[in-house]
Amino acid sequence: MTAPNTFLWYELMTTDTAASGDFYSHVIGWKLESVDDSPEPYTRFLIGDAGVGGMMSIPPDQCDRMKPGWIGYIGVDDVDLYAARVANAGGVVLRAPEDIPGILRFAVVADPAGAAFIIFKGEGGPMNLPPIGTPGTTGWHELYGGEVDTTFAFYSGLFGWTKGQAMDMGEMGIYQLFAAGGEAVGAMMRKPAEVPSPVWNFYFCVDDIDAAVTRIGEKGGTVLMGPHQVPGDGWIVMGLDPLGASFALVGARN
């Protein structure tokens, strides 16, 4: 790839796909599409005709150790090469590269602090994604990880990400913005004590943050924080879906 690698897909692992699909389609507005030819039952989240994410069930034999949650896919041009680079840079390969025939090649990896993500290469060429900021797209990527300098060096070395503004949050440490070939697309910070383990958190765009808060309640979700104003006149909310997966929203206050 000539441009820095970046997040291109977001996947929810859950214990009840019907309930989760009902929640996110109502709160965010995604259309749901079942993928009948997938190796395991899979649902795509759509904006119009464009896929922006997906959902599948946690295998029954994994429910004791896996909790519902989101994971992001970062596009690369050689999955095997990048899996080796992750390991050489101090990360961990959690699931070795393998193919989903006709769809993609992927590997599940984690950074040195333990935050998991997926590297992948699709079979169909470049993805046709809606512009960032469109309701239903992912507007921000936030890592609760290890020490910021070490963490940034890992991702920058792998993917070519560059530093943006660094915001001093006092006792919470530095909030380091990063870019992937243009404006900032996310930030990294040291994991707060109340967060169980290092993790990537994704902010899904909505057109009206207060209306979205109402919709969260209507479908049995929980608002953990917000609405809280952030630079650029945006407002954010952090929450839990009815199955316990963390998510976040970003949008205007109308």
Sequence and secondary structure as in RCSB ss.txt:
>XXXX:A:sequence
MTAPNTFLWYELMTTDTAASGDFYSHVIGWKLESVDDSPEPYTRFLIGDAGVGGMMSIPPDQCDRMKPGWIGYIG
VDDVDLYAARVANAGGVVLRAPEDIPGILRFAVVADPAGAAFIIFKGEGGPMNLPPIGTPGTTGWHELYGGEVDT
TFAFYSGLFGWTKGQAMDMGEMGIYQLFAAGGEAVGAMMRKPAEVPSPVWNFYFCVDDIDAAVTRIGEKGGTVLM
GPHQVPGDGWIVMGLDPLGASFALVGARN
>XXXX:A:secstr
  S   EEEEEEEES HHHHHHHHHHHT  EEEEETTSSS EEEEEETTEEEEEEEE  GGGTTT  SEEEEEEE
 S HHHHHHHHHHTT EEEEEEEEETTTEEEEEEE TT  EEEEEEESSSS     TTSTTSEEEEEEEES HHH
HHHHHHHHH  EEEEEEE GGG EEEEEESSSSEEEEEEE  TTSSS EEEEEEEES HHHHHHHHHHTT EEEE
EEEEETTTEEEEEEE TTS EEEEEE   
